[in-house]
Amino acid sequence: MSLPALPADLLPRILTQLGHPAPAAPTPEALASLYAAWCQKVPFDNVQKLIHVRSSAPGPLPGSTPEHFFENWLLHGTGGTCWAGSTALAALLTALGFQVRRSIATMLAAPDLPPNHGTVIVSFGPGSEYLVDTSVLHHQPLPLHPGGITAIVHPAWGIQATRQQDRWHLHWRPLHMTTGFICRYEPLGPDLADFPHRYAQTRDWSPFNYQVSARINRGHEVIGLAFGNAVTLHTDGRITTRPVTHRERKAILIDHMGYSETIARLLPEDLPTPPPPGSRKAELHMA
């Protein structure tokens, strides 16, 4: 399955909501401006997915196509998890003339995990490739130049990547693990057309099927919800974390993150996340 094209009438609506005109040419400067707008306007979240999975709704997971992703965003302010968000951003950039491919990575929650993360690479020719990740939301495209170390320097959304054994290892700060976390980007090949399948496989179990998680850049801060807490990464380097109730979570989504009241009302209560099926923890849990 190739990357679905955006309907012609959808593209201007997306750009209007982003507050960004169509670029005159697909340049690195245009990519930087578009990605910054994305990080300020399109959240990483599991809101639509959580509602869908917890209600046992039939049909494809929300955001399985770029059109569905963007219609939800335009109506409710929701984003998506990595597979949906990456495909949507890739479709938008492709429609604007950029050379784009989807790629996979591994969030290293445990050693030896298979790839579990989708991302987007934009190319401007040999030796000029940039990462634009819809989950990490690092605000500036990250250059993946051959060799060494590359970084985005910022007190809230800053990241650093190092090249180890032909793979980039990205150090970033998820809101539930603000001391830092490693994401390993797998060797970059052709566009991966199986993102819808990889996304569908998360229906039965995923860390994003039980508790709300949402992240967006606001001004020079990162704000969001992470597994029972409201979290802010401040521009002065401070981190604020506090537990919130279900009612408070809905209020944060509406008042601070721009979600519609309609979608926030549908959000189910958080549940404890069970261990992955087949894991040692799951076996002990069932014993």
N, C-alpha and C positions, 0 to 999 in steps of 0.2 A: 504494500500500500504506500503510494507516494504521499508527499505532504499535501493535504487538501488546500485548495485555493480559497481565498476569502471572496465572498460575493462582492460584486462591484459597489453596491450601495452601502456595504458595511464599513469599508475602509474610511470614508470621510467621517462617519459617525465615531469611529475609534479615535481618529486623529483629533477631532473636536473635543472629545472627552479627555484625551491626554493633554489638551492645550498645546498641541504641537502641529505646525503645518507640515505638509508633505515635503520632504527634503528635495532640493533641486537636483542632487546627485547623491549616490550612495558612498559617501566618503567617511573616513574615520571620525571626523568632526560631527557629521550628521548622526552617526551611530552613537557617539557619546551623548549628544543632546537627547536623542530618542530614549536611550536606556535610562538616563537620569529621570526623564519624565515617567517612564514605566515604573521605576522604583518608588516614586512619590505617589503614584496613582493606582497601581495594580498590586494588590497584596499577594503574598504567598499565604494560602490558608486551606483548611480542610472543611470549611463551613458547608458548602453544597454537598460535598462527598459524605460528610458526617450525617446530614439529614437524609440523604439517599440510602446509605448503607443501613443506618439504624432503623429506618422504616421498612426495610426489606423491599424497596421499590424495584420493579423489574426494569429491564432495558439497560443501555449503556450507562456507565458512570458519568456524572456531570462533567462537562468540559472535555469529553472524549473527542470532539472535533473543535477546531478553532472557532467556527461559527457559534457553536453552543457556548463555548467559554466566553466569547465576547458579548453575546446576547445577555448572559447572566451578569457579566460585569456591568454592562450598560444599564441594566434594570435594577440590580441589587448591590453593586459595588463589590461583589465577591471576586476572588481570584481562583486559585486552584493549587493542587499539589504539583510536584515536579513534572510528572509526565504530561499533564494537561497544560500547565503554564509554559513549558518549553515548546510544545507543539504550537501553541497560540502565538508566542513571540516569534518563533521561526516563520510562521505563516505571514505575520505582519511584516517582518523585515524582508521576506521574499517578495511580497507584493510591492514593496518600496524599492526593489532593485538590488538588494544586498545579496551577496553570495553566502548562503547559510547552510549549515548542516547540524542535525541533531546528533548528540553523542551521549555516552553513558559514563557514569562514575559510581563510586562506592563510598557511601557514608559509613565510616569504619566504626560502627557501634560495637563490633566484635571482630576479632581476627578472622580472616579467610571467608568473609561474606561474599556472595556473588554480587554483581552490580545491582544497585538498588536505587539509582538516581539518574534522572534525565536532565540534560543541559543543552546549551546552544553555543555553537562556535561560528563566528563570522570571519570570513577570509577576504583579505585585500591583495592576495598574491602570496607567493612563497616567502616564508619568514615573517609574514604580517598577519597573524591570526589573533583573534580576541575572544575571550570568554565573556558571555553575558548570561548570568545564571538567574533564573526567575525565583529561586528559593533563597539563595544567599543575599540577593539584592544589594550588591556592593557598589551601586550608584555610578561607577565608572567602568567601562569595559576594561578587562584585565588583559594586558598584552601577554601572549604566549610565545615570546621570542625564544629562539634556541638558547639553551644553556641556563645556568645560574638560578637567580632568584628574581621574582617579580612581585609587586605589591601595590595595593591601594592604601594610602596612608590617610586614616581618618579615625578620630577617637570613638565613633559609634559603629560605623560599618566597615572599618578597615580590615583588610585581609592580607595574607602573605602566602605565596606559593613557591615551592622549591621543586626542582627537577630531580627525581630519584629513580634510577633504573628505568629510564625512558618514560616515566609517567609523572605528571604533575600532582603534587600533594598540597592541597589547599588547607590552610589553617584559618578557620573562621569561628564566629561565635553564635551558635543557635541560642534562642532565648531561654531554652531549658538547660543550657550548659554554657554559661557565659564565660567560664574559664578557658574555653576553646575546644575545638573539635577538628578532626582531620577528614577531609573528603579527598579520595584518590580518583583522579580522572584517568580513565582507561585510554589506551592508545587510540589516537584519532584516525578514524577511517572514513568511509563514505557515510552519507546520511543514513541513520538507522530508521527504517520504515516500520519497525514493529512496536513503536511507542504505544499505540492503542492496545495491543496485546499485553504489553508489560503493565500498563495501567489496569486493565481488566483483571489481571492476576492478583491485584491488591484488594479485590472485593472481599475475600474471605478473611484475610488478616493483613493488617498494616498498623504501625504505630499511630496512624492518623485516622483510625476507624472508631476511636473510643473517647477521645478528649479533644476539645477544640484547641487548635493551634493557628495563630494568625500573626503576620509580621508585615510591616510596611515602614518606609522611611517617611518621616514628617519633619520638614525643615532640615535641621542638621542632627536629628535624633532618629533612633529606631524605636518604634513602639509596637506592642503586641500582647498576645496571650499565649501562654505556654503551659499546658498541662496543669491547670488549676491556679496559675499565677498571672498577674499583670506585670509586664516587664518593660522597662525603658532603659535603653543604652543612651546616656546623655552625651552632649557634645563636649563636656569637660572631662569625660572619661568615667564619670560615676555610673553605677548601675543601681537602679531601683527595682526591687522585686517585692510583691506583696500578694498573699493569697486573696482570691476573690470568689464570691458566691456566683451561682448560676445567673441570678438577676443582675449582678454587677458585670458579669461577662457580656451579657446582652447590651447593657448600657454603654460599655466601652466600644463595642462594635458599632453601635449607632452613633454615639456622640463624638467619639474620637477617631474612628477609622472609616466613617462614611458609609456604613452598610445600611440597607433599607430596614425599616421596622418590620416589614413583612417577613424578610428572610430571618431576621434575628428572633422573631417570635417562634419560628419553626425549629430553632436550634434545640437539640435534646440535651438533657443533663449529661455531664461527664460520667464516664464509667472507668474503673481501673483497667489499665491495659494488660491483657493476659500475655503470657509468654508466647513466642512464635510457635506454631504447630511443628512438632518434630524435634524441638529443642530439648535439651536436658531439663531446663526449668519446666517445660510443659509436661514432661514425663513425671517429674516429681510432683507437679501440681495435680496430676491425674491419679497418682498412687494413693 
